[in-house]
Amino acid sequence: MDKPRFSIIIPVYNRVDEVRDLMESLSRQSVKNFEAIFVEDGSTELCESVLGEFPDVDAHYYYKENEGRSIARNYGMERARGDYFVFFDSDCVIPEDYFKTLAAELDASPCDCFGGPDAAHESFSSTQKAINYSMTSFLTTGGIRGGKVSLEKFVPRTFNMGFSRRVYDRVGGFREMFSEDIDMSTRIRNAGFDVCLIRPAFVYHKRRVDFKKFFRQVYVFGMSRITLKLLYPGSLKVVHALPALAVVIGVLLVLLGIIVSPWFLLPIALYLLAIFVTAWISTSSFIIALKAVPASVIQICGYGCGFIKAYVSKILLGRGRDINEEIAIRKGK
């Protein structure tokens, strides 16, 4: 069997239907210069039989006890044969020219570590599309997730990320922690490797399917930003604190609007209106634009509250970085 150029590594935890959609998209790739490694991380609903439904994909299945997605990714890398490791989340759908595009971009401009943006597929629900807007809009995230305008250097995320084998040989694998992809990208950049945004190599990312799960996700993102600050003291930028600042200002404006004058609510109303209008323009959907407003509020408030909570407990109160706490939250304990 020929050696693949790319080894796709996907950690899986009870995601049978997602894996089927992902595998179907891999089977439609215009260039199949890859192998797909699925690491079942202690699931009770196994996806092994799904892989057999797509014999044209060079797929490999491994089962291990539950230890977390980072350890599952490391487990997959240890068994990979490709020159590059590519990471997708199980809830991604890959455009049919993804690997053709990726290979062409790397041939034209070699890069040690790379990533691409994400988008909402036409088949996604209106809620998923609204969440995708809130996670990618400049108005909510500052464009730091691969937007055309950005307030910070691009940092690959593991829903669409890759790096060369020589990066792995020098830097090692992922740490089991929240925002492990940002940690990994930082370690790669600190080791002197290039980190590149390959904008044409995008994926469709389903993200969370309801607002409750979405809040929990972004809350954890906010907490992990403080962990990253403690790991890398110079990594915290103003853009990372903006959601927390927005929460504080928003609460003050609401209180002033109730106690003093309703005019204090005008800035909030104008901001939400801007989100609605830009979402309507970008998605051409009134329903998605309506849902983008609460999705954006959840995204900002969830992240901001997590950031504030972690800043108070880990920096002001000096409790430091508690990985065990993070792992417990991830597992829902």
C-alpha positions as CSV (number, residue, x, y, z in Angstrom):
1,M,0.0,0.0,0.0
2,D,1.3,3.4,-1.0
3,K,2.3,5.8,1.8
4,P,-0.4,8.5,2.2
5,R,0.7,12.1,2.2
6,F,-1.9,13.0,4.8
7,S,-3.0,11.2,7.9
8,I,-6.4,12.4,9.1
9,I,-6.9,11.8,12.8
10,I,-10.3,12.0,14.4
11,P,-11.1,11.4,18.1
12,V,-14.6,10.0,18.5
13,Y,-16.9,9.8,21.5
14,N,-20.5,8.5,20.8
15,R,-20.8,10.2,17.5
16,V,-22.0,7.5,15.1
17,D,-24.2,9.7,12.9
18,E,-21.5,12.4,12.7
19,V,-18.9,9.9,11.7
20,R,-21.2,8.6,8.9
21,D,-21.5,12.2,7.5
22,L,-17.8,12.8,7.8
23,M,-16.9,9.5,6.1
24,E,-19.4,10.2,3.3
25,S,-17.6,13.5,2.6
26,L,-14.2,11.8,2.7
27,S,-15.4,9.2,0.2
28,R,-16.3,12.1,-2.2
29,Q,-12.8,13.7,-2.2
30,S,-11.5,14.5,-5.6
31,V,-8.0,13.4,-4.5
32,K,-7.6,10.5,-2.0
33,N,-4.0,11.0,-0.9
34,F,-4.9,10.3,2.7
35,E,-5.6,7.8,5.3
36,A,-8.3,8.3,8.0
37,I,-7.6,7.2,11.6
38,F,-10.6,7.1,13.9
39,V,-9.8,6.7,17.6
40,E,-12.8,5.7,19.6
41,D,-12.2,7.2,23.1
42,G,-14.2,4.9,25.3
43,S,-17.5,5.2,23.5
44,T,-20.5,3.1,24.2
45,E,-21.9,3.7,20.7
46,L,-19.2,2.4,18.4
47,C,-18.6,3.7,14.9
48,E,-16.4,0.9,13.6
49,S,-19.2,-0.6,11.4
50,V,-19.8,2.8,9.8
51,L,-16.3,2.8,8.4
52,G,-17.0,-0.4,6.5
53,E,-19.8,1.4,4.6
54,F,-17.2,3.3,2.7
55,P,-14.6,0.8,1.3
56,D,-13.1,3.4,-1.0
57,V,-11.7,5.3,2.0
58,D,-8.5,4.1,3.6
59,A,-9.9,4.1,7.1
60,H,-8.4,2.6,10.3
61,Y,-10.3,2.1,13.5
62,Y,-8.9,1.9,17.1
63,Y,-10.7,1.6,20.4
64,K,-9.2,2.7,23.7
65,E,-10.4,3.5,27.1
66,N,-11.7,7.1,27.7
67,E,-8.8,9.5,28.5
68,G,-9.7,12.6,26.6
69,R,-9.6,13.8,23.0
70,S,-6.0,15.0,23.2
71,I,-4.7,11.6,24.2
72,A,-6.9,10.1,21.5
73,R,-5.2,12.3,18.9
74,N,-1.8,11.4,20.2
75,Y,-2.7,7.8,20.0
76,G,-3.7,8.3,16.4
77,M,-0.5,10.1,15.5
78,E,1.6,7.2,16.9
79,R,-0.1,5.0,14.3
80,A,-0.1,7.4,11.4
81,R,1.9,6.9,8.2
82,G,1.5,10.2,6.5
83,D,3.9,13.1,6.1
84,Y,1.3,15.5,7.5
85,F,-1.2,15.0,10.3
86,V,-4.6,16.6,9.7
87,F,-7.1,17.0,12.5
88,F,-10.9,17.3,12.1
89,D,-13.6,17.1,14.7
90,S,-16.2,14.3,14.2
91,D,-18.9,16.9,13.5
92,C,-17.2,18.2,10.4
93,V,-18.1,17.7,6.7
94,I,-15.2,18.1,4.3
95,P,-15.7,19.8,0.9
96,E,-14.8,17.5,-2.0
97,D,-11.7,19.4,-3.1
98,Y,-10.3,19.9,0.3
99,F,-7.2,17.7,-0.1
100,K,-6.7,18.7,-3.7
101,T,-6.6,22.3,-2.5
102,L,-4.5,21.6,0.6
103,A,-1.9,19.8,-1.5
104,A,-1.7,22.5,-4.1
105,E,-1.3,25.2,-1.4
106,L,1.4,23.4,0.4
107,D,3.3,22.7,-2.8
108,A,3.1,26.4,-3.7
109,S,4.0,27.7,-0.2
110,P,5.3,25.0,2.1
111,C,4.2,25.4,5.8
112,D,5.0,23.5,8.9
113,C,1.7,24.1,10.6
114,F,-1.5,25.1,8.9
115,G,-5.2,25.6,9.5
116,G,-8.3,26.8,7.7
117,P,-11.6,28.4,8.5
118,D,-15.0,26.8,8.8
119,A,-18.4,27.5,7.3
120,A,-22.0,26.3,7.6
121,H,-23.2,23.8,5.0
122,E,-26.5,24.4,3.3
123,S,-27.9,21.2,5.0
124,F,-27.2,22.6,8.5
125,S,-30.1,23.7,10.7
126,S,-30.9,27.4,11.1
127,T,-29.6,27.2,14.7
128,Q,-26.3,25.6,13.6
129,K,-25.9,28.3,11.0
130,A,-26.7,31.0,13.5
131,I,-24.1,29.6,15.9
132,N,-21.6,29.4,13.0
133,Y,-22.2,33.1,12.3
134,S,-21.6,34.0,16.0
135,M,-18.3,32.1,16.1
136,T,-16.9,33.5,12.9
137,S,-18.2,37.1,12.7
138,F,-15.9,40.0,13.3
139,L,-18.5,41.6,15.5
140,T,-18.4,38.7,17.9
141,T,-14.9,37.1,17.8
142,G,-12.8,39.8,16.1
143,G,-12.1,37.5,13.2
144,I,-9.6,35.5,15.1
145,R,-11.0,32.2,13.8
146,G,-9.9,32.7,10.2
147,G,-11.9,35.8,9.2
148,K,-10.8,38.1,6.4
149,V,-10.3,40.8,9.0
150,S,-8.6,39.8,12.3
151,L,-7.5,41.5,15.5
152,E,-5.0,38.8,16.2
153,K,-2.7,36.3,14.4
154,F,-4.5,33.3,13.1
155,V,-4.3,30.2,15.4
156,P,-5.3,26.8,13.9
157,R,-8.1,24.9,15.7
158,T,-8.5,21.2,15.7
159,F,-11.7,21.2,13.7
160,N,-9.4,22.1,10.8
161,M,-5.7,21.9,11.6
162,G,-2.6,20.1,10.5
163,F,1.2,20.0,10.9
164,S,4.1,18.0,9.5
165,R,5.7,14.9,11.0
166,R,8.8,16.9,11.8
167,V,6.8,19.2,13.9
168,Y,5.5,16.2,15.8
169,D,9.0,14.8,16.2
170,R,10.2,18.0,17.8
171,V,7.2,19.4,19.6
172,G,5.4,16.2,20.6
173,G,1.6,15.7,20.9
174,F,-1.3,17.5,22.4
175,R,-1.8,18.2,26.1
176,E,-5.0,17.0,27.7
177,M,-6.5,20.4,28.6
178,F,-9.0,22.9,27.3
179,S,-7.9,24.9,24.3
180,E,-5.3,22.2,23.6
181,D,-5.2,23.4,20.0
182,I,-4.2,26.9,21.0
183,D,-1.6,25.5,23.3
184,M,-0.2,23.2,20.5
185,S,-0.1,26.1,18.0
186,T,1.8,28.2,20.5
187,R,4.3,25.5,21.2
188,I,4.8,25.0,17.5
189,R,5.3,28.7,16.9
190,N,7.7,29.0,19.9
191,A,9.7,26.1,18.4
192,G,10.4,28.3,15.3
193,F,8.0,26.7,12.9
194,D,5.7,28.6,10.5
195,V,2.0,28.7,11.3
196,C,-0.2,29.5,8.2
197,L,-3.8,30.2,7.4
198,I,-4.9,28.3,4.2
199,R,-8.1,30.1,3.6
200,P,-9.3,28.0,0.6
201,A,-9.0,24.8,2.7
202,F,-12.2,25.3,4.7
203,V,-14.5,22.7,6.3
204,Y,-18.2,22.6,7.2
205,H,-18.5,22.5,11.0
206,K,-21.8,21.6,12.6
207,R,-20.8,22.9,16.1
208,R,-23.3,22.6,18.9
209,V,-26.9,21.8,18.0
210,D,-28.6,23.8,20.7
211,F,-27.9,27.0,22.7
212,K,-27.5,25.3,26.0
213,K,-24.5,23.2,24.8
214,F,-23.2,26.2,23.0
215,F,-23.1,28.2,26.2
216,R,-21.2,25.5,28.0
217,Q,-18.7,25.3,25.2
218,V,-17.9,29.0,25.0
219,Y,-17.9,29.2,28.9
220,V,-15.1,26.7,28.9
221,F,-13.3,28.6,26.1
222,G,-13.3,31.7,28.3
223,M,-11.9,29.8,31.3
224,S,-9.2,28.2,29.2
225,R,-7.9,31.5,28.0
226,I,-6.7,32.2,31.6
227,T,-5.0,28.8,31.7
228,L,-3.2,29.7,28.5
229,K,-2.1,33.0,30.1
230,L,-0.6,31.2,33.0
231,L,1.2,28.8,30.6
232,Y,2.3,31.6,28.3
233,P,2.4,34.9,30.2
234,G,2.6,37.1,27.1
235,S,-0.2,35.3,25.2
236,L,-3.2,37.2,26.6
237,K,-4.2,40.0,24.3
238,V,-6.8,42.8,24.6
239,V,-9.0,41.0,22.1
240,H,-9.3,38.0,24.4
241,A,-10.6,40.2,27.2
242,L,-13.2,42.0,25.1
243,P,-16.1,39.6,25.8
244,A,-15.5,39.9,29.6
245,L,-15.4,43.7,29.2
246,A,-18.6,43.5,27.2
247,V,-20.3,41.5,29.9
248,V,-19.3,44.1,32.6
249,I,-20.4,47.1,30.4
250,G,-23.6,45.3,29.4
251,V,-24.6,44.6,33.0
252,L,-23.9,48.2,33.9
253,L,-25.9,49.6,31.0
254,V,-28.9,47.3,31.9
255,L,-28.8,48.5,35.5
256,L,-28.5,52.1,34.5
257,G,-31.3,51.5,32.0
258,I,-33.6,50.2,34.7
259,I,-32.6,52.6,37.4
260,V,-31.8,55.9,35.6
261,S,-33.0,56.0,32.0
262,P,-34.0,53.6,29.2
263,W,-31.6,55.5,26.9
264,F,-28.7,53.6,28.5
265,L,-30.0,50.5,26.7
266,L,-29.5,52.2,23.3
267,P,-25.9,51.0,22.8
268,I,-26.9,47.4,23.4
269,A,-29.9,47.7,21.0
270,L,-27.7,49.2,18.3
271,Y,-25.1,46.4,18.7
272,L,-27.7,43.7,18.5
273,L,-29.2,45.4,15.5
274,A,-25.8,45.4,13.8
275,I,-25.5,41.7,14.4
276,F,-29.0,41.1,13.0
277,V,-28.3,43.1,9.8
278,T,-24.9,41.7,9.1
279,A,-26.1,38.2,9.7
280,W,-29.0,38.7,7.4
281,I,-26.7,40.1,4.7
282,S,-24.2,37.3,5.0
283,T,-26.7,34.4,5.2
284,S,-29.6,35.9,3.2
285,S,-31.9,34.4,5.8
286,F,-34.2,36.3,8.1
287,I,-34.6,33.3,10.4
288,I,-30.9,32.7,10.8
289,A,-30.4,36.5,11.4
290,L,-33.0,36.4,14.2
291,K,-31.3,33.4,15.8
292,A,-27.9,34.9,15.3
293,V,-28.8,37.6,17.9
294,P,-29.3,35.2,20.9
295,A,-26.4,33.0,19.6
296,S,-24.1,36.0,19.7
297,V,-25.3,37.1,23.1
298,I,-24.6,33.5,24.4
299,Q,-21.2,33.4,22.7
300,I,-20.1,36.7,24.3
301,C,-21.7,36.2,27.7
302,G,-20.6,32.6,28.0
303,Y,-17.0,33.3,27.1
304,G,-16.9,36.5,29.1
305,C,-18.4,34.8,32.2
306,G,-15.9,31.9,31.9
307,F,-13.0,34.4,31.5
308,I,-14.1,36.4,34.5
309,K,-14.6,33.4,36.7
310,A,-11.2,31.9,35.8
311,Y,-9.4,35.3,36.2
312,V,-10.8,35.8,39.7
313,S,-10.1,32.3,40.9
314,K,-6.8,31.6,39.2
315,I,-5.2,35.0,39.1
316,L,-6.7,37.3,41.8
317,L,-7.2,34.4,44.3
318,G,-4.0,32.7,43.2
319,R,-5.4,29.2,42.7
320,G,-3.3,28.8,39.5
321,R,-3.9,26.3,36.7
322,D,-6.0,23.3,37.7
323,I,-6.0,20.7,34.9
324,N,-8.0,18.2,37.0
325,E,-10.8,20.8,37.4
326,E,-10.8,21.4,33.6
327,I,-11.0,17.6,32.8
328,A,-13.9,17.2,35.3
329,I,-15.8,20.1,33.7
330,R,-15.2,18.5,30.2
331,K,-16.6,15.2,31.4
332,G,-19.7,17.0,32.9
333,K,-18.9,16.1,36.5
